[in-house]
Amino acid sequence: MHRFIAKKFFILATLLPLAVNSESNSYLPPIFTEKDRLAEIQEVFPLIDKLYQKYAEKNHVPGYAYGIIVDGRLVHTGNGGYTDIAKKIPATPQSMFRIASMTKSFTAMAILKLRDEGKLRLDDPASLYIPQLKDQKLTQDAPEITIRDLLTHSAGFPEDNPWGDRNLNQTDEELIALVKQGIALSNVSETSFEYSNLGYALLGLIVKKVSGVSYQDYVAANIWQPLNMNQVAWEFAQVSPNQLAHGYQWVDGHWQEEPLLHDGSYASMGGMIASIESFSRYMTLHQTAWPARNDVETGPIKRSSIREMHQAWRFYAVDSKNKDHGKVCPTINAYGYGLRWSRDCNARVAVGHTGGLPGFGSNWIILPEYGIGVVLLTNVTYAAAEAVNAKVINTLIHEAQLKPRELPPSHILSERQKALMKLLPEWKDAKTSGIFAENFFLDSSVVLLQKKSQELFDKTGKILDVGAIIPKNQLRGYFILKGEKASLKVSFSLSPQNALIQNYEIKVKM
């Protein structure tokens, strides 16, 4: 061992058993490390309330309700204005608003549940379930439209806002007739993103075809009921007048009421009616799908399928003008399954969806790695709900100084670190140590490894501290050697075979 390395590191570097066993290779999920995490968040609620109040005033919102969900619990609600202006019925967390396109993730979840049960495949041609779609292509060489295409708005259908909004109460027969007539296509399938309400209406028909019950009944039985979502409905006439939010549009300085459409075949694209209290239960389901872990499954659908919904399946835009607390923070945007996905310049991933119909506007967002989420329901046409929710999320993170979950080092990473420390800087007997993959010394000669290590350790001086391994994932990480004159950063990654060191780098920490 090099003379500069302090005595305590002879103890730290005691060679542990190097074989990969179930204990050393076990998965350790990431965790939150902040103390009093919820208390710090709660201190921000008065500021959050003011943000929503200011938003409602500026955007002429008749009534609204919002909720903050943290670590799988609804921890704060707020509301203002009226759900019925004429009768002056105040909005509450129990008020039921039409959530419009926020319904789409329920549709996607229904499809994935049927997939998980082996009743369909995402790459099935949609025409297997809706025969009238057969051979509907923009070009002869275009592929058949699949269920996955419909989920990701990649079927080639044209963007159909606001056309789709006015078709909410269409019957199944009318929808089938439209398909039979032939759908006007704007793109070749599987090549590009274009938001399609029609596509999600067709997914509702597929749910009905495969399950043998209506789309509405399937979602109610398989998602609503298991989650105890009691303040939900499809048909507005079935909602208590004291709970039902009427929809309005701000026209020429006054609110004009929009007629409510009855439930119909387009329910799967935007027909759901829900309260903050009930929708928060659904958000909890999405939140608690993270992180991946070995716990028993308790939800109506597998956690892995929910996380699948949260992936970026179809990229569609880069927002170079997005801002975070006044600073430009470019964001990439994509669509998952029934959910929008984004990743900003801070590497923060958000998933959720907006909702907009004549008379209503809504949005929900969760940040899976931060364990926080917000939802806002309003009764004004196409409310800019996403913008204020994004501001609320950013405010929560900044004011409460929230950090994402941190990944603990796996046992095998810690073992390899200790074994590696026994070899540095001389690399004596490295080839027989048993910790390196077969490629390692083919890629890096011992002589060169010795030379570089010695040079760096000489410049660093006596090693004062060996930092804990900082994992990038279960099999990759780095640690810091703090010296008298400088510090070194040692990085390594492990191979898929026996988790041996396949790559190593040491350099002065800048």
N, C-alpha and C positions, 0 to 999 in steps of 0.2 A: 504493500500500500504506500502511496506517495506520502512523503514526510509532511506535506502541508495539510493533509486531511486529519482533522481533530480525532482524538481518541474515541469519542462517543460514536463515531461513525463506523468503527470496527464492530461495535455492537449492533448498530442499525443495519449493517450490511451482512449480518449473519445469514448464511444461505439457507433458505427454507426449501421444503420439498418442491421440486420443479414440475412435477407431473400435473397435468390439468385434470382436476377432479371436479365432482359436482359442486363442492363448496367453493373452490377457487374460481370457477367459471360461472358462478351463479349471477343472475341479473339483479342489480340494485337500481331501483327506479329513482329518478331525480326527485328532490325534495325542496321545499321552501326553507330558507335559513333565517329569515327575518324574525326577530323577536317582536311580540305584540303586533303582528301583521294586521289583524282585523282592527285593533284599536287605532292604528295609524290611518287606516282607510276611513274609519268612522269619523275621524276629525275633519275629513274633507267634505263630508256630506252637506254642510251648510253652503259651501261654495258651489257644489253640484246643483243644489236646489236653485240657487240664483242663476246659474247658467240656463237651466230649463225655463225658469220664469222669464228671463230676458229673451230667450228664443221664442217662446209663445207670444210674447208681446210684439216682437219684431215681425213675426210671420202671420199674425192675425189668426192664431189657432183658437178655435172655440173651446175645445176641451182636450185634455191630455192626461196621461198617466205614465209613469216610468218606474223602473226597478233596477236595482244594483244587485248582481248575483256574485258572491265571492265563495270560492271553494265549495261549490255545490249547494249554497244556501242563499235564499232571498234575504238580504240583510238590510235593505232600505227601499222604501217606496215614496213616491210623491205624486201629486196630481194638482190640477188646476182647471178652472173654467167649467163648461157645461157639456154634457152629452146630449142634452135636449135644450136648445136655447129658449124655445117658446115656453116650456114648462119649468125652465131654470133648474133642471136636475143636474147636480154637480157630478163631475167626473171623480171616480175613486179607483183604487187598485182592483176593485171587483167589477168595474164597468167593462162591458164587452164591446170591443171594437172589431170591425172587419180588418184583418191583418194583411189582406191582399197577397202579394207574392211571397211573403214570409211563409205561406202555405207550401211552397215548392219543396222545401226540405222534408216536409212530412211525406210528400209524394215520393221523393227519392228514398227515404227511409223505408217506405212500404215496398218499393221495388227491391231494395237490398235484402229486406227480410224474406221476401219470396225467393230471392236468389239463394240466400243462406239455407232455405228449406229445400233446395234442389228443384224448384218449380219453374225456374227460367234461368237463362244466362244473359249477362249484360251484352254479349256480342251476338246474341240472337238477332236475326233480321226482325224488325218490328212487324213485318208483314206476316210472320207466323201467327201473330195474335190479332192483327188488323189486316186481313187479306187485301183490302182495298188499297193498301200502300204499295203493293207489289209493283215493281218496275217503275215507280215514280222517281225519275232521275232527271237532273239538268242536262247531263250528257250520257251517251251510251256507255262510256267507260267508267262512269261513277259507280261506287260500291252501293250495295243495298243499305238503306237506312237501318241502323241498329238501335237497340234500347240504349246503349251507351251514348250514341249520338244525340238521342232525345234528352238524356240526362244532362249533357254538357252543352246544349244549344249548338250542336254541330251537324244537324240534320240537313242543312241547306235551306231551311225555311227563312222567310224574311222577318226582320224585326217587326213586331206587331203591337207595339204600344202606339196609340191607345185603342186600336181595333179590338184587341183581345179583351180589354176591360169591359166593353159593352156586350160581350157574348157570354157573360157569366151564367146566365139563366138558360142557355141553350140546352136542348135535350140530347140524349145520346144519339137518337135517330137523326137529328139535324147535324150533329158532328160527323157521323158516319157518311151522311149524304154529301157533306163538304169534301170529305176525303175521296169519296167515289167520283165526284165531279173532277177531281184533280187539283192538287195544291200548287199554287204558283211558287216556284223556287227561285231563290236569289243567288245561291252558291252551290257548288258541288259538295256533297256530303263528306264529312270527316276532314275538311280542309280549313275551316275557319269558324269563328264564333259569331253568332248573331242571335240575340235574345229572342226566344220564341215562347209565347204563352200557348200557342197552338200545340207545340211539342209536348208541353206538360199536360195539356188536356188529353192528348193521346196516351200519355203514360197512365193517366187515370183509367182510360179504357182498358189498358193492358192489365192493370191491377184487378179490375172487374173480371176480365176474361179468365185470368189465371186463378183467382181466389174463389170465384163462384158467387161472390156477393158484391154489392155496389162499392165503389171506391170509398165513399163516405163511411159506410158501415165497417169496412175493413180497417180504416184508420182509427175509427172510434174504438173498435174492439181490441186492436193490436198495439195501439200507441196511447191513445187518450186514457183508456180504462186502467192499464197497468201503471200509469203514472199518476193516477188519481186527479186527472185534469177534469174538474167538475164544472168549471165555468167556460165551456166551449160549446160551439154549435155550428151547423152548416146553414140552417134556415133561420133568417132573422125573425120570422113570425113566431118562432118557438122560444125567443128570448124575452124575459121579463122586461116590460117597458121601463122600469126603473133602472135596469142594467144596460139596456141597449143604447149604444152610441149612434145617434143620427149623423149623417155625413153632410158637410157643408163646403161651399166654395166661396172665396172672398171675391166679390164682383162689385166694382164701382163703389167701394167704401162700405159695403155691407155683406153679411153672410147670406148666401142663397143655398137653401137646402137641396141636396141631391137625392133623387129617388133611390131607394134601396132595391137591389135586384134580388130575386128569389134564387134559391139554390138550383144548380143545374149541372150540366156535363163539364163545364169549365171550373168546377170546384177545385180540382186538383192543381190548377194554376194560380188560384188566388181567392178561394171562397170561404176560408175558415174565419170564424168569429171567436175571439178569446179575450180573457182578462189578463192583466199583468200577473196576478197570483197564479193562474193556471199556466200561462206561457212560461213563467219562471221555472216550473217543474220540468218542462221540456228543455230549457236551457241547461238546467242542472244535469240532465241526462248527457248532453253534449260535453259539458265541462268535466264530468266525472269519468268520461272515457279516457282522459289523460291523467297521469302518464300510463303507458303500457305497463302491465304488472301481472302478477300471478294470482290475484284475488279471484274468488268465485264470481261468476257472472250473475248479476241481479237484475239487469234491465230487460226490456222487451226485445232488444236486439243486441247482438254482440258488440262489445266495445271496439273491436277491430273494425267492424263495419262502419261504426260512427266515425272513427278516425279515417277510414277510407273516404267518407263523405267530405272530410276536411282537406283533402289533398288537392293540389293544383292540376286538374286534369286538362284544362284548356286555357292557355294564356291568351289574353286579348288586348292588354294595354299597359303602357308605362306612363305613370303620372309624374312628370318631371317638376311640376309646380306644387306638389303637395308640401304642406308645412307642418312642423311640429314646434309649437311655442315660438312662432315667428321665424324659425329657420327653415330654409328649403330642405325637404326630406323626400327625395324621389321614392316612389312606390311602384312595385310591379303588381299587376292585377290578373287574376285568373278565375275560372269557374270550376268548382268541384262537382259534387252531385247535389243539386238543389241549393247550393251555397256559394257565395262569393268568397274568394280567397285573396289576401294581399300580404305582401312583405315589404316593410319600409326600410329606410336607410339605416335604422337601428337594429335591423334583423328581427323586428317584432312581426310575428305572423298573426293575422286576424282572420276570423271566419264569421260569416253571418249573412244577412240578407235585408234588403229594403222591401217595402211594400207600398204600392200606390194604386189607388182606384179613385174614381170620381167620389169625392167626399171623405177620403181616408188617406193617411200616410203613416208609415211605421218603419222601424228599423231595429234590428238586434245585432250585437257584435259580441263575440267572446275572443279573448286572447288565451289560447289553451295553455301556453307555458307560463302565464302570469296568474291563472286561476281567477280572472275577473271577467265580468260581462255586464252589458247594459242593454235595456230594451225600452223603447219609447213607442207608445201608441197615441195617435191623434185622429181627430175627425175633421180634417181639412184636406182638400184635394192635393195629392202629390206633395205632401209636406216634405221639406228638406230635413228629414229626420236623421239621415246618415251623418250629415255635417256636425250637428250638435252632439250626437253620440260619440263621434270620433274625438271631438273636443273634450267630452267628459272622460273618455278613456285616457287620453293624454294627461288630463288634469289629475286623475287618480294616480297615474304612474309617477308623475313629477312631484306632486305634493306629498304623497305618502312614501315617496322614494322606493317604489316597488321594484323588485328584481325578479327575473324568471327563476324557475326551479333550477337547482344546481345538481349536477350528476355526481354522486359519490364515486370515488375510485373503486373499480372492481377489485376483488381479491387478487386476481391474476396480474393486474397492472401493478399493484403494490408489491407482489412477490417479485416480478421482473425488475422493478426499480431497485429493490434491495440487492438482488443478485447482480445487477449491473454495477451498482456502487462498489461491490467487492472487487470489481475488475479495474475500475478507473483509478488513476490514468494510465497504468502500465500495460493493461490488457494481457497480463500474465495468465497463461493457461486458458485463454478465452475460448479457443477452439474446442476444448474438452469440457467446458463449463456446462454444456447441455441446455443453454438458454437461447441459442441462436438458431434461426431457420437455415435450411440448407443453402439458400441463396446468399446469405449474409457475407460470408468471406469470399465469395466469388465476385461480389459487387464492391467490397472494401477490404483491402489487404490489411493484415495486422500491423505491418510496418508503418503504413500511412496513418492508421488509427492511433498508434502509439505516438507518432511524431506530432500529430495535430493536438492530441490530448495534452501531451507534455508541454507544448508551447502555450496552450491556453491556461493550464494550471500554473505555469511559471508566472504568467502575467497577472493571474488572479490573486496569488498569494495564498496564505493559509485559509482553508475552508472553515468558515465559522458556523454554517448552518446548511442543512439539507432540507429543502422544502418538501412538503407532501406532494404526491403526484396529483396533477391537475388533469382530470380526464376530458378528452374530447368525445369519447364514446367508451364502450366497454373494453376496447382493444387498442386504444390510441391515447397518448397523453404526453405531458411534459412535467418537469420539475426544475426548480431553481437551486443552484449551488451558490450560496452567498459567501464571497471571499473578502479578504482584507482590502484588496485594491479594486476588485470588480466582481460581478456576478456572472455565472454561466447559466444558460438555458439548455437543458438536455431533453430532447424529444425522441420518442420512439413509437413504433407501431408493431403490433403482433400479427402473426400470420394466421390464416384460417386453419392450418394444420398444427394442432397442439399448442396454439397460441404462443409461438416462439418469436423472438425479436427478429423482424425481417428488415427493418429500417431504423436508422439511428442518426441523430444529428446533434452536435454540440457547438455552441457559439456564444460569444459575449452578449449578455443581455443588454439591449439598448434602452 
